[in-house]
């Protein structure tokens, strides 16, 4: 990279300062927060989060939580917020599990057809809440296959959509089931909750994300999915419709460049990268990186800390 | 596809006939056969195979078996041939499991570093036969993870290569292990035995192939692998060196366009597609297909049947 001054000059990533923090707060009506790496890491709350969220609420800001993590439903996320002592209601939460269900609903997916799920409880709960019948999920994590002569692996011909999300119980049974549905059921939809490569599923380290399971199914079917989570615009279109706030009056706060920041930028929101999750300062400044937020800072509590200086 | 006569005119796939069969036999010294879908389907031999191979041997042709299926070692394949009543020796077999071991050996991979394997016995056997120490494989198929606070998943920092092949015991433990090695061990190699989307692992149907597991690791690491099996030229370069036969005097016989036929064509071999495996006549003639063998026919027994007419 010798002599590579040019890429750094092309875009100056700006650390949030007291002036820009006040400007940001004044210029938006809603803050959209990613959760993993922004609000918490695994089951550990990131320092200063409850106070910061409360202060933003006190200032009249609308708070919306937009997570690609599909392992929980909105109901389960509301419970998690409560357990962590953060006051957030189900109606403020938009998970990719919910987005998958809304995608099928808005596209009038017939309720008499089934949905096969590679993923966890969150997807099943949201699909069932929306009136769809599901197969797969954790249940199929217990199933084994013995590859032998004259054995035929049967799948339900009435599956018209496969939803793939993060699944820590992924196995060959599920991979074959999903592959058969997509390859053999005419018109079967292939929906990905998101394509995050890795995520902070525990506080201490990152783990393969939905991008791993989605890629596996791309590999066996040679098809590309419809992505409903960030950075796809599906969830944002849904949010705009629901809250009737102009995207120019929103700020997307996240820890991932390729999902959160891109999601915000695609929609015309202001964007703030926090370094409390998967993105390091060196990754942000890497000349190979071409996604640049309006501002970056350490954690969300800086927004208010800085604005008071 | 209305009015799409042009793509069909661009390339006329030719069915093997008596004249071309005789011409083919006369013009080559060696036949390279894929196995799954050509010699057998699962554990069922395809009709007429033993007789056809014997007759080609009687005519002085060299026979070489080149399979992307990494679940077995050459030794295990020789045993399978024997059990099916086909006279093939270990030295005639080139599996992608062997190719992975040879790739490391030819690239002077240090024997004091370990290799992590997503795959089955075949890869472990070949790596160990070549003098390498392995981790993973079937053993790790039994391991579970509980994602909880303060839990750190440790991996061996001395792993310098990850080999990924077909693995019916794929699980989240292996996905995380391989991902950590590739992302965190400096210079760690990511080697794929092959990228076949599906394969005839049983006689009655296709199953997700190594392409599924390889894609999963691409998804979580955002890296691309070194592919050692078909259609990569690594195996062919090795064969040419070993047998000292000009590729223009070889015919590659296979059931897959994107691996077998492409592999043969990349090397300058003659190519024969058999329709006894994953490729249908309509897939061959699909205007979207741009891989065309010199000839196609139903099964390998046609080579001799037709030549006698």
Interface residues (C-beta under 8 A of the other chain):
Chain A: X42 X43 X44 X145 X147 X148 X149 X150 X151 X152 X153 X167 X168 X169 X170 X171 X172 X175 X176 X179 X180 X183 X195 X197 X198 X201 X202 X203 X204 X205 X207 X208 X209 X211 X212 X213 X214 X215 X216 X217 X218 X219 X220 X221 X222
Chain B: X42 X43 X44 X145 X147 X148 X149 X150 X151 X152 X153 X167 X168 X169 X170 X171 X172 X175 X176 X179 X180 X183 X195 X197 X198 X201 X202 X203 X204 X205 X207 X208 X209 X211 X212 X213 X214 X215 X216 X217 X218 X219 X220 X221 X222
